């Protein structure tokens, strides 16, 4: 008897080679501070898969910090003619 296995469709599916890194997140990466209105780029750290980790399609997007929620930041960016917001941990943000 054979069973057909379905392909996984989780949040990290298809990202084996896209999200490889040898760099570990340091303490200073966790303690980064951003002011409201700062321009930031979303640069995902795949080894820090915890709260504040966005969907993989947002990797490389740049936007501005709108507010701080707990330890995370709300980043606003434009996708064509729509405004979108993503909540990110400071580990995944890089100042522009």
Secondary structure, 3 states (H helix, E strand, C coil): CCCCCCCCCCCCCCCCCCCCCCCCCCHHHHCCCCCCCCEEEECCCCCCCCCCCCCHHHCCCEEEEEEEECCEEEEEEEECCEEEEEEEEHHHEEEC
